[in-house]
Amino acid sequence: MVTLAEVTAKRIGKAPSSVVKPVALGRGTMATRDLALTRKFLEDALGMECRETAPGHLLARHRGDRGANSYWILEVTEAPRIDHPQKMLNHWGFEVATRADVERVHQLLTANAEAYGLRRVHPVKANHGSFSFYCEDVDSNWWEVECRDAEISYAASVAKGDPA
C-alpha cells in the first residue's frame, strides 16, 4: 500500500502550469467561541498537538509525524460569535488504523461529549469501504473518525491517478 508520505514525496498530480506550486497542504482555519474547550477537545480527544501563538489564536497539528512532512494543519481563532455554522459534509477527518479504533473513539467521545462540548455524536456506520462516525463540536465544526479499507485509502486513491 502506498503511504500518504510517499505520495507527497512523489508530488503526484502537481500541475506544472499552476499559479501556486504546492508541496503540501499547510493549514486550514476554523473559529471557536471557547478556545480552552476547543483545545481540550483537539488535544485530549483527537490527539493533536496545540500551541497558543497569540492570545485567542491556536495552532494544532497531528502528533505523529515529526519529519519533513510535519506541518501545522489547523488555525483556530477565538471569535465572540460564529455566523456561519458548518454542515456535516464540510468536516475535518481523522483516519485511525482499525475498525476497533473507530468503535473505541466513538465510545469515549459519546461518554465524554459534555466534557468536550460536543453537540452531537452520530452512530458508527459502515459505508462503501469506510467505517466511521461524525461528531459536531461546540462551534458547529464537524469531525469524522474513520477507518478506510486499504484499497480505498486516500493514499491509494491518489496513487491511481485520474481515471482514463
Secondary structure, DSSP 8 states (H G I E B T S, - for coil): ---HHHHHHHTTT--TT-SS--SS---EEEEES-HHHHHHIIIIIT-EEEEEEETTEEEEEESS--STT----EEEEE-S--SS---TTSEEEEE-S-HHHHHHHHHHHHHTHHHHT-SEE---EEETTEEEEEEE-TTS-EEEEEEE-GGG-HHHHHHH-S--
